[in-house]
């Protein structure tokens, strides 16, 4: 009997861990000479829950970005240096995020996006 209860508890804990691990989605954004943002599917789950925030670290090359929906240029926008971390809070900012490289080398950010209540 105890063994059955123990196994039930272990399986319940494993199921809980599987849910916790699905609490984030990943997207790598390559930032080239045309402004880009998130893929829409990254910002919502299959059951319609919207991302609370996304965070990542810039690799490879300097970029500029806006959270306003405006399109940045190589000379205009908030500057992000290689190695800088960025956290973008709120679904509105996430949907309006756009970034562009400042030079001839493309930047890359590996984002993790997190969801409320998950």
C-alpha positions, 0 to 999 in steps of 0.5 A: 500500500505504501509503495502505491502511495509513494509511486502516486506521489512521484508521478504527481510530482513528475507531472508538476515538473513537466508543467513547470518546464513548459512555462517558458518558450524560446526564440532566437531572433537574428537582427539583420538590416531590416527591423524584426520582432518576435514571432507571434506564436512565441508570445502566446501558449496553445491555450491563449495565455500571453507572455508576461515578459521575455529576456535575453542577451545580445550576441555577435553585434550591436543593435538598436531597438524600440518598444514603441512600435516605431521602426529603429534604424542603424542610427536611431533607437535604444542601443544594445551592446554585445553582452547586454541583457534585455528584459522586455515586460508586458505583452504590449511592449513584446508585440511592439519590439523591433530591432535592427543591426547598427553595422554590417554584422547581424546581432542575435538574441536568444530570448526566453519568454515567461507566462503568468500563472504557469 
